Amino acid sequence: MRILPAALFLLLLVGMVGTPAPFIETEFGGASVEIAADRAWVLLPQGCVTISWDLEGILSIYIDDQGKIGWGEMIYCPSTDASSPVFDITAENGQLRAYELNIRYFPAAVAQSLLLLLLISPFLIASFYLATLRMTDPIPLNASPILALLALLLFLALVQTAHAYTIESLLGGLGNVFTTRAWQIFGLVLAGLVFIPLVFEYCRQGIRKRLRADFLVIGVFVVFILLLYLPFGFDSIGQYEEWVKRAFLEGRPSRMDREVLLRFFGLYPDAFADTLSTNSFTGLHLLNFLIYGGKLTLFYVILRRLGVDRLSAFVTTIVFMVYPVNSSLMSLRSVTVSMSLLTLLAAINLAMDYLRKPGRLRLLGIWLALILTLFVYENAFVIILVVPLLWLLRGPRKTWQNFNMTAIWYLVPTLKIVYLLILASGGLRFYGIQYVLGPVRADRNILETVSYYAGVIADVYRQTLWDGWREAITVMGENTYLAHTLMAVALTAIVMLLLAIDKRASALPSRRAAMFWLAGGLVFILPSIGVGMWIDKYHTEFWRLYVNVPFGASIAFFGLLLLLTEPIRRSRIRKTLVIVASLLLILPATSRLFVQQAYFNDSANAKASILWQIVEQVPHYESNARLALVTDMSLDQLSELGIDELWSHMFDSAIYLLYGEGRPAVSSLCILGEACSTNDIDESLRYLDADTDYSDIVIFRLNHDLSVELLPELPPELGWPNNDSYNPGRLIDTSAPIPPRALTMLASARRASANP
């Protein structure tokens, strides 16, 4: 092993010495170009290289934005930020080309190789654990692993002698892969190959152990969620993210490519939903349904693995489902976040099972579940960091088992951190980091900062333990689905009673256990908040910040019930009081969930109605046409009507998907007298006024009653009658058939318009 690093080091030296000096000789647009450097490698900091150039037939040349003449020589000293100068050359015919010499800077090459080594290391360690299934033995400490890592580092540096790579080029290559639909399908297939066999294995175990009561509870979870969907169906229109993501998966240019580079499996849930239902949003609703059924099941199973009796586990899980803090719980908008939490629960279950019985499929399942958690939506990152407390507290004497399990668990979070370092080194901005380090923080001293975040934490606890329940009780009067609410609560009550009267049922937890539940749940709320609380932009957005809070809040809630009823010695009476108290709070929480579902459904149908009216009036556009939907309503008014998400590139994404080949080039919602919504393709429709060229624009008007009308001529606000460039008739075909996809994706609106 010692020979390999030495051999690689010698090869590296030979490779650097033998790398030819970079030279560019080419012609374009009547210009001839010769650029050369006197060496390929700069080995030491402050080292420099001599660069010369000789150009003919050019209009201008700029080297790193500095104007130069057509021939000359310069001394260039590379740095870790820039190892080669950029030549911007304009030929006599006006053509512009950029050239960059391939100069290698050894310190930068080492730094890039180290980053790649850090990225590869978790996979190497994972391979070791996968091969050995080591749990109770210490890690072998000798020189071999260190020499192997040194050899790998030298090899990565050696690659640079043949093919110089940069972080930017690596990110570009990753982006080309991660932004494809095929990659998201790969993630979906990978999840199926690993998790489906595990699900069948656990089902067989449950049948073999005759866990009928647990299967009954899981079935009730499914029925409970079905009741939440029953009044609304599965075909309402998607919200903002669903239009944008699906359009991106189908080829629409979008800023989403940067999002996917950061969360490279972020669209595999959408790929799955699209597979279920390509031409409607039914697949997304079904996916949401499965996610919540899976979350309840896995949370219940975790509690049971921790030794919690069935009644306590069931009550806590139902409270977890309906806990009134997350304002977007059942919305399609939370599909990605919910999927990330589902895989986190799967990872915790698999880890607890792996502690009992190590196996390679379980080990792969742990890592894949964590990858799908952190590389889909990393809102639970802090929870992941504290999860090892589960086995550290339960088995404090199992030193090496705890160490190895913790090492196994932290491999994927480490991979994510290193990946973020690579993205940051490539200049990619993410997570709203400017809101953490920018001027928002500059005017606060340490005491003010501590006080500020203490206030944020206090807000979270107030919302979690008081405001959420108060809101749930307040909105009970707005619930028009009281019958469905009572059915869901009645079903819950029946199951609670069955579990309470079961002769084989365990007693409720003791006072000591109840105190542990309460304290543990309250403390767990803090990591559930995660890093979002540190970002001013996010900490007031409940759907981001509070999506994990019910994990700890539901446990704390049930711990408090246990403490309040602990003085009652008769088990049956105590269980009865616990059930009654639970149902009294579950009722308003479930009611609030129906109210929330109704709001999102009404909002979805309102947007669907607007889109349907546009498609119905103009089913086909010329390829150069631009669509503008104008209104005199403000953003606040649009928000009150539940359609403010159209003020974004959601509107353009929706039109893109609905029309297919007959779509306009770009679509925007414009507020008269103000501005037009932005999109990811064309920023030209930013403002409409009397000076705008309307020759390629088709305008619809959105009225206060949400009716939409095609405007045959410009309204007075846009310059009529002074502007005669507007002629929508030559840009549209009103006799064309309605696009087939619009008939299915907007089915709810189509039915509503047919039966007003």
PyMOL commands that set and color helices and strands:
alter all, ss='L'
color gray80, all
select helices_A, chain A and resi 3-18+106-132+143-162+167-178+181-208+212-229+240-249+256-262+268-276+282-305+310-322+332-356+360-374+378-386+389-394+399-425+434-437+439-442+446-478+482-501+511-534+542-545+549-565+571-617+635-640+644-646+649-662+716-718+728-731+740-745+747-754
alter helices_A, ss='H'
color red, helices_A
select strands_A, chain A and resi 23-28+31-37+41-42+49-56+58-63+66-68+71-76+86-91+96-100+104-105+626-631+666-671+697-702+708-710
alter strands_A, ss='S'
color yellow, strands_A
deselect
rebuild
show_as cartoon
